[in-house]
């Protein structure tokens, strides 16, 4: 089975993790200090992706809006029925 991530991509993630541990890793535009391990990994993978290294594409987030809007309309109809 082939590797999901290239060795160079793994090295980028490792570098980001070491910078986080040292307290010098900063996030995007805001330049806030990164303290989260998951955020450090995401930054390393994002940089590897930008450099064209072998990294799988980001997975799309699942939408929950359909359920939320259905629940809101049901609540509104209940309110109208009470009046």
MODELLER restraints for C-alpha pairs under 7 A, 6 or more apart:
rsr = mdl.restraints
at = mdl.atoms
rsr.add(forms.Gaussian(group=physical.xy_distance, feature=features.Distance(at['CA:4:A'], at['CA:55:A']), mean=6.68, stdev=0.5))
rsr.add(forms.Gaussian(group=physical.xy_distance, feature=features.Distance(at['CA:4:A'], at['CA:56:A']), mean=6.77, stdev=0.5))
rsr.add(forms.Gaussian(group=physical.xy_distance, feature=features.Distance(at['CA:5:A'], at['CA:54:A']), mean=5.51, stdev=0.5))
rsr.add(forms.Gaussian(group=physical.xy_distance, feature=features.Distance(at['CA:5:A'], at['CA:55:A']), mean=4.99, stdev=0.5))
rsr.add(forms.Gaussian(group=physical.xy_distance, feature=features.Distance(at['CA:6:A'], at['CA:53:A']), mean=6.75, stdev=0.5))
rsr.add(forms.Gaussian(group=physical.xy_distance, feature=features.Distance(at['CA:6:A'], at['CA:54:A']), mean=5.15, stdev=0.5))
rsr.add(forms.Gaussian(group=physical.xy_distance, feature=features.Distance(at['CA:6:A'], at['CA:55:A']), mean=6.86, stdev=0.5))
rsr.add(forms.Gaussian(group=physical.xy_distance, feature=features.Distance(at['CA:9:A'], at['CA:45:A']), mean=6.66, stdev=0.5))
rsr.add(forms.Gaussian(group=physical.xy_distance, feature=features.Distance(at['CA:9:A'], at['CA:48:A']), mean=5.30, stdev=0.5))
rsr.add(forms.Gaussian(group=physical.xy_distance, feature=features.Distance(at['CA:9:A'], at['CA:53:A']), mean=6.11, stdev=0.5))
rsr.add(forms.Gaussian(group=physical.xy_distance, feature=features.Distance(at['CA:9:A'], at['CA:54:A']), mean=6.82, stdev=0.5))
rsr.add(forms.Gaussian(group=physical.xy_distance, feature=features.Distance(at['CA:9:A'], at['CA:55:A']), mean=6.92, stdev=0.5))
rsr.add(forms.Gaussian(group=physical.xy_distance, feature=features.Distance(at['CA:12:A'], at['CA:44:A']), mean=5.28, stdev=0.5))
rsr.add(forms.Gaussian(group=physical.xy_distance, feature=features.Distance(at['CA:12:A'], at['CA:48:A']), mean=6.31, stdev=0.5))
rsr.add(forms.Gaussian(group=physical.xy_distance, feature=features.Distance(at['CA:13:A'], at['CA:41:A']), mean=5.60, stdev=0.5))
rsr.add(forms.Gaussian(group=physical.xy_distance, feature=features.Distance(at['CA:13:A'], at['CA:44:A']), mean=4.13, stdev=0.5))
rsr.add(forms.Gaussian(group=physical.xy_distance, feature=features.Distance(at['CA:13:A'], at['CA:45:A']), mean=6.09, stdev=0.5))
rsr.add(forms.Gaussian(group=physical.xy_distance, feature=features.Distance(at['CA:16:A'], at['CA:25:A']), mean=6.84, stdev=0.5))
rsr.add(forms.Gaussian(group=physical.xy_distance, feature=features.Distance(at['CA:16:A'], at['CA:40:A']), mean=5.80, stdev=0.5))
rsr.add(forms.Gaussian(group=physical.xy_distance, feature=features.Distance(at['CA:16:A'], at['CA:41:A']), mean=6.89, stdev=0.5))
rsr.add(forms.Gaussian(group=physical.xy_distance, feature=features.Distance(at['CA:16:A'], at['CA:44:A']), mean=5.38, stdev=0.5))
rsr.add(forms.Gaussian(group=physical.xy_distance, feature=features.Distance(at['CA:17:A'], at['CA:40:A']), mean=5.80, stdev=0.5))
rsr.add(forms.Gaussian(group=physical.xy_distance, feature=features.Distance(at['CA:17:A'], at['CA:41:A']), mean=6.80, stdev=0.5))
rsr.add(forms.Gaussian(group=physical.xy_distance, feature=features.Distance(at['CA:19:A'], at['CA:25:A']), mean=5.01, stdev=0.5))
rsr.add(forms.Gaussian(group=physical.xy_distance, feature=features.Distance(at['CA:20:A'], at['CA:34:A']), mean=6.35, stdev=0.5))
rsr.add(forms.Gaussian(group=physical.xy_distance, feature=features.Distance(at['CA:20:A'], at['CA:35:A']), mean=6.43, stdev=0.5))
rsr.add(forms.Gaussian(group=physical.xy_distance, feature=features.Distance(at['CA:20:A'], at['CA:40:A']), mean=6.57, stdev=0.5))
rsr.add(forms.Gaussian(group=physical.xy_distance, feature=features.Distance(at['CA:25:A'], at['CA:33:A']), mean=6.00, stdev=0.5))
rsr.add(forms.Gaussian(group=physical.xy_distance, feature=features.Distance(at['CA:25:A'], at['CA:34:A']), mean=5.71, stdev=0.5))
rsr.add(forms.Gaussian(group=physical.xy_distance, feature=features.Distance(at['CA:26:A'], at['CA:32:A']), mean=5.37, stdev=0.5))
rsr.add(forms.Gaussian(group=physical.xy_distance, feature=features.Distance(at['CA:26:A'], at['CA:33:A']), mean=4.59, stdev=0.5))
rsr.add(forms.Gaussian(group=physical.xy_distance, feature=features.Distance(at['CA:26:A'], at['CA:34:A']), mean=5.48, stdev=0.5))
rsr.add(forms.Gaussian(group=physical.xy_distance, feature=features.Distance(at['CA:27:A'], at['CA:33:A']), mean=6.44, stdev=0.5))
rsr.add(forms.Gaussian(group=physical.xy_distance, feature=features.Distance(at['CA:27:A'], at['CA:34:A']), mean=6.18, stdev=0.5))
rsr.add(forms.Gaussian(group=physical.xy_distance, feature=features.Distance(at['CA:34:A'], at['CA:40:A']), mean=6.79, stdev=0.5))
rsr.add(forms.Gaussian(group=physical.xy_distance, feature=features.Distance(at['CA:49:A'], at['CA:55:A']), mean=6.02, stdev=0.5))
